[in-house]
Amino acid sequence: MPATLKDIARLSGCSFQAVSAILRAQPGTRFSPATRARVLLVADQLGYRPNASARAMRSGRTGCIAVLRGTHPNHSSLSPHLLGGIMRELDGHDLHAAILSLDDAQLTSPEHLPKLLREVVADGVLIKYDHCIPPRLGALLAQAGIPAVWVNSRQPVDCVHPDDLEAGRLATEQLIRLGHRRIAYADFSYDLADPTEHYSAHERHAGYRTAMRAARLAPRLLGG
């Protein structure tokens, strides 16, 4: 049975009216980014899919930005902190988000992905898939003809991601300025000997090593 607004209201702890206003982006309503993020996450978990076709036909725009993610937790995580930031920025421009969680087979299906994007009727897409990206995903999004930006994924164009190399260097330099000399780099999440690990892990470690060498200190790796 498809998820309903009542289901989302019950699980999110919000009123039916609040859930309806958030998911349908009713004008003149204001909710905190945390409340919006909570409702959207529950809607995503239940597989709720709003139908915005009628609104799009009236205005020519939906005011909706799709957040496209995979289902593998290590390849496409979407934290409440990141989603809250997305929601705050969209809210400042009177826009709203629809979260689309698809497995790799759906993300690379030339039939499924374009059809879903048409059903959601989004004005643009934020792609939160940052590791082991399915090769066909980028091509399918380009063919769909919808503006798309990759989040936390280094791509040739249309992407935003942290400068992990500089972050590793600056963090290490701060410890050196404080007088520390025996500084270890601890990483128990990634295998830094594996070149296929996410680039951010390698770049943070490289930034640390750069700062240590500049200070003529011996790097030390824990874990990794």
Secondary structure, DSSP 4 states (H G I P E B T S, - for coil): ----HHHHHHHHT--HHHHHHHHHT-TT----HHHHHHHHHHHHHHT-----HHHHHHHS---EEEEEEES-TTTS---HHHHHHHHHHHHHTT-EEEEEEE-HHHHT-TTHHHHHHHHHT-SEEEEE--SS--TTHHHHHHHHT--EEEES---SSSEE---HHHHHHHHHHHHHHTT----EEEESSS-TT-TTS-HHHHHHHHHHHHHHHHTT---EEEE-
